[in-house]
Amino acid sequence: MGAGGRDFHVFNTVFRDNPGYEVVAFTAAQIPGIEWRRYPPSLAGHRYPHGIPIYPEKLLPEIVREQAVDEVVLAYSDLTYEELGHLLSLALSTGASFRIVGPRDTMLASYKPVIAVTAVKTGAGKSTLSRALVREIKSRQLAPVVVRHPMAYGDLEARKLIVIVEPEDLSKYPLTVEEREEFEPYLDLETPVLAGIDYGPVLREAERLGDVIVWDGGNNDWPFIRPDLWVVVADALRPGMEYSTFPGEVNVRMAEIAVITKASEAGEDNVKKVRENLTRINPRLEIAVADLVVNVDKPDLVEGRRVVVVEDSPTVTHGGAPYGAGYVAARKLGAKIIDPRPYATGVIKEMYRRYPHIGPVVPSTGYTREQLRSLEETLNSVPADAIVVASPARIESMLSLNKPVARVSYEIKVLEGPTPRDMIDRLLERHPVPEA
């Protein structure tokens, strides 16, 4: 049971070459349009000459019955414990056993220093911290390389190993908006960013390209690469996620440092609640408190104007946040935020139905060309003066929009506790980089 990421990694590391098992299917959830495909033979290995089919998760009982399945393996993240419980009950009600493969069996080992940035829940601000760590590594005349969580959309063979070093590399792969959101900010830092479907080759290439590996995790998953220093990011605007999400709580229990983000916006009471939750779960945690500093490149398009806001899709869909940095920036500039929901079409309309917690913002959902058309049609239909884009991807270059665009960026600022400098100091004390 997966969502186009950890599921394939668990298969590759535990089941692909294991003669004790026959994997009959993957199921897909969370992301629209990733089912009804096949994990290709080139990735599945010699034991699966025809590949492995990928079905919608709702067909799980039928698959178990028809294939006489003995065991169902859960392999995806960003679940509340209520959601996890329903999936557990669904699997067990078929008569099959239920299993989650743990970190020891799925983490790859590297001979380079590795710092992992994970989260309690999607949208907490992992990548802002990862970028700060990259800048700190570069300041020491070392070469950082970022390894991202997989986003297994479209042609899986073409995504076996993705290496983005130059802007031109973005056109080498059939990338979605969601993938570009993760890759483009590192181009501005002149830092290679890697992802893929098979993390053996991904890790080997990362070791070749860099001195220090930064695992910039996706969702609230635990790392695919064994870290020398493990950091977890918690969102002060969403207290309680620390003990109510899977595998977010795993990250809290296994991490050494926690960073509580969005402190000023959330307020002292929320920061206190999150701190108490973190230390109750893991008393050994060192805790930092930080803000995400939001900037708008063209504030004159936003101040006092009617705007429609676009947010990073995973944050406001399965991440559970009603809005993100775009909404915060527009509100601070006194904009009138137009509710886009009455104007939504296609997959954007479906996202509002599937995730009713989403506020008056547009998720940047664009996994396929059809979905990009829905995003374009929705934004063009909203009666606004400008579009505020908080997606890290330059979606304006991918769409034909009828309104000017103001872009929102955000960076981390540590207010108290361990800083990115402190974290890299600790990492390199434990695992020095040999001199060339």
N, C-alpha and C positions, 0 to 999 in steps of 0.2 A: 504494500500500500504506500504510494508515494505522491509526489507533486513535481516530478521532473527535476530532481537534484540529488538529495541524499539517497533516494531509492536506487539509482544507478550506481552510486558510490558503494553502497552496502553490497549490492550484487557483485560489483567488480572485486571487492576486497575479500568477501566471505564466501560467495556462492559460485562464481564464474568457473573456477577450476576444481570445484569440490564434488567428487563423484558420489558423495553421500546424499546429494540433493538433486532434484530436478525442478527448476523454476518454470512454472507453466504460464505465468502472466504477471504483468505489472498492472496496478490500477492507478488512476490519476485523479487528483483533486486540486482545489484551490485556484488553479490557473486555467482560464478558458482556452479551449482549443488544443490541449496537449494530449488528448486521448485519441483513440482510433489510429494509432501509428504502430510501428514495430521497432523494438530495440534491435538494431541491425546485426547481422552475423559478424561483421568486422569488429564490433564492440563486444558482442556476446561471447565470442570465443568458439573453439572447435567443437565444444559439446552442444552447441546450438546452431547448426548449419542453416536453419531457417529463421534465426532470430527469435525474439520473444514478443508476443502481442501486448499492446497497452490498451486497457479498457477503462471506461468510466468507473469510478468507485462504486456507484450504485449497483453495478452488476456483480459485486463481490459474492453474494450468496449463490448466484447462478454459476459462477466460475467454480466455487468450492464444490458445489454439487456435481457439476458435469465433469470436473477434472479429478474428483476424489482427493481433494487437497487435504493434507495432514496439518499444515502449519501456515498461518498468516503472519507475515512480518511487517510491522509498522515501520516506515522509514521516511517520515517527513516531520516538519517542525511548525512552529507558530500555532500551537493548539492550546486552548484552555483545558483545564482538567475536566471540565464538563464535556467538551468535545472529545477528549481522549477517552473518557469513560464510555461515551456512545459508540466510538469506534471499537473499543474493546468488547462491548456487548454485541455489536454487530458481528464481529469475527467469531466470538465464542458461540453465538446462537446458531452458527452453521454447523457446529460440532467440531470444528477445527481447533487446534491450539493457537495461542497468540504469543508473539515474541517481539521484543525490541533488542536489536543488537547494540551493544554498548560501545563506549569510546575506545577501550583497549583493543578491541578487534577491528576497529575501522580507522584508527589514526595511523597515518604514514609517518615514518621517522626520517628526519633530515639531518645532514651533517652541518648545515648552516644554522645560525641563530634564528629562532622563530618566536615572534610575539603574536599572540592571537587576540583579536578584538571581537568579542561576542556580545550578546545582548539578552536582556530579560524579555524583550518583545520588539518586533520590527518597528522601525521609526524612532528608536531611542536616540540615535545619533552616532552609530558605530563609525560610519565613514568619515565624519568630521574628526573624530579622534584618530582614525587611521591616517588621514592626511597630515595631521599634526605630527604623528610619529614619523611619517615619511620625511617631512621637513627637518625634523630633529636628526634623523639618520644622515640626511644629505649634508647637514651642517658639520658633520664629523668627517667629511670627505669619504664617506662610505656609500655604496650603491644599494639602495633599497629596491626590492621587487615586491609587488603586491600580488597576492593570490586571492582571488574572489571565489565565493560560493558559486556552484553551477547554476545556470539558467537554461534548462534543457528544452528549448523550443525549436520547432521547425525541423530542419535537417540535422539529425543527431550526428551522422558521420562527419559533417562539416564543422561540428562543434567538439570533436574529440579533443582538440587542443587549440585554444584561442590565445594568441599572443598579440597584445596591442602595445606598440612602442612608439609609432609615429601616427599622426592623424590619418594618413593614407591607409593605415591598417584597418580602420573602421569599415572601409569599403570591401575588404577581402572576405568578410563573413556576412551571412544574412542576419544581421543583428536587429533585435527588437528595440523599442524605446527603453524598455526596462534594462536591457543589457547596456545600452549606451549611457544610461543614467549612472551606471557603476564605473564605466571605463573612462568617459570623457574627462572627469575632474583630474585624473592622474596624468592625462596628457599635458594638462597645464603645468603639472609639477615635473614634467619630463622624466617620468618614472614608468617602467614597464608594469603592465597589469595583465595577469594571466587568469584564465578560467578554462573550463572544458567539461568533458564527460568522463574521461579516464584520468584520474589524478596521479597515477604513476608517471606518465609522460609530462603532465603539468608540473609536478614537483621537480623532475629532473631538469626541465627547461628553466624553472625558476632558480634552481641552484646554479645553473650555468650563467644566468644573467645578473645575479645580484649577490651582494655580501650578506644582507640581512633580509629575511622573509617576513612580511607583514601579512598575516591571515586576516582579511577584511571579511568577516563572516556575513552570510545572508540570513534573513529571518532571525530566529533566536536559536539557530542550530549550534551544536558544539563543533569544534574544528575538525577538519579532515587531516590536518597535519599536527603532530604532537608538539605543543608549544613549550618553550623554555620559560616563558612568562605569559600568564593567562589573565586577561582583563575582561570584565563584564560591564556593560553600560546599562544603566537603569534610567527610566524616564520619570522625572518628578511630577509630570502632569498626569501620570497614570499609576498612582500608588496602589499596591495590592497585586500588581502583575508579578512581583518578585516570588510570590508563593502560590500563584494560581495558573502558571503557564508551563507547558512542556515544549521543549526541554529548557526553558528559561531558568527554572530552578536548578537544573543540573549545572548550568553555567555559574550560578551564584555559589553553589556548593564547591565547585572545582576551581574557581578563579582565586587569584591572589589579591587583585586590586579591583575595586568597583568604582565606577565614575557615575555620579548622579547628575544628569543633564537637565537643562531648562529650568534651573533653580530660581532665577529671578522672576520668571513668568509664573511659575507654579506657586511660589511663596514659601515662607519658612515652615508652615505647618505640614505641607506636603513633603518637603525635603526631610523633615524630621520623621515622618511616617515611613518614607522609603528607607532612610538610614536604619531605623529600628527594625524594619522587616529584613533588611540585608544582614544585619548583625545577629538577629535571632536565628536565621538560617545558617549563617557561617560566621561565627564570632572571630575568626582569624582574618577576615577581610580588612584590608586597608581601604579607606574610603576617601575619594576626592569628590568635590562639589564643583559644578561647572555650569556656565551659560553657553547657549548657542547664539552667537552674535549674528544677527540677520542684516544683510545689506541689499539694497535695490539699486540696479544700475541706472535706471531712468525714473527717479522719484516723481518728476513732473508729470509723467503719464498716470500716476497713481493718486497723488495728493488731491483729495476732494472730488475725484472722478468716479464714474461708475465702472467697476471692473468685474471680470470673471476670473476666478483663481484656479490654477491647475496645480495639483499636488502629486508627489511621487506615489504611483499606484499601490505598491505593496503596503506602504505605510497606512493608507486609508481604506484598504480593502481587508485582506486577512490580517493585517497588522492591528486593526481594531481602533485606530485613531480617527476621530471625526474630522480632523483637519491637520495641517502641518505648517511649515514655515511661510508659505505663500499667504495663507489667511492671516497669520500673525503680522506679517509685514504690511499687508493691505490695511489691516485694522489700525496699526500704529500710525500710518500715514493719512488716516481719516477718510479712506475711500468708502464708497457705497458698494458693498459686495452684492452683486446680483446673484440670486439663487438660480443655478443652472439646471436644476432637476426637471423643471417643466419643459425644457428644450432638448432633453437628452434623446438620443437615437441609438439604435443598435446595441452594441456591447456596453456602451456607457449607461444606457437605460437599464440593461441587465445587471450591471454592477450595483446600481442603487437598489434594485430589488433584492439582490443576493446579500448585500451588506447595508441594511437599513440604518446603521449607525453613522454612515457618511454624512457630513454636514454640507453646507452650501458651497461645495468645491467640486472640481472635476478631476477624477482619477486619471492619470496619464496612461491609461491602458492602451497598449499598441503592440500586441504580440503578432498580429498579422496585418496585411494590407487592408483587409475589410475592417478590422478594428481601428486602424488609423483613419479610415474614412469616417467612421462613426465619431471619433474624437474631433476630427476636423469639422464635420457637420454640426456637432453640438456646440463647439466654440463659436462658429460663425453665426449660429442662430441666436445666441444670447445677446440681448440688447444692452451692450456695454460699450464703453469708450476705449477700453484697452484690456489686454490679457496679461495677468500676472502669472508668470511661469516659475514655479519652485522646483520643477523637475531638473535634476542636474544635466539631463540630455537637452540638446538644443532642438526641441521639437519643432520650433518655428522653421527650421531648415528642412523638415520632413513633411510639413503640411503647407497648404495654401490657405493662409488666414486673412480675414478681411479687417483685422484690427491690429494696431501696433502692439508690440510685446515689451513688457518690462520684466527683466530677469531677477530672480531672488537667489542670493548665495548665503551660505551660513558657515561659520567656523567656530570651533570650540575655544572657550576661554576658561581655564581652570581658576577657580576662586579660592579654593583651599584643598590641601591634601596633595598626593603625588601628582606631579606634572608630567607631560610627555618627556621632558628631559630626564626626570627621575626614573621613569620607566625604562628608557633606553640605557641609562647608566646601569641599572640593575641587570638588564638583559646582557649587556656586554661584559659585565663583571662575571657573570655565570658562564658565558659562552663567548670569549673574545674572538674577534675576527683576525685570523693570521695575517701578518704583513705580507704584501705581495713580494 
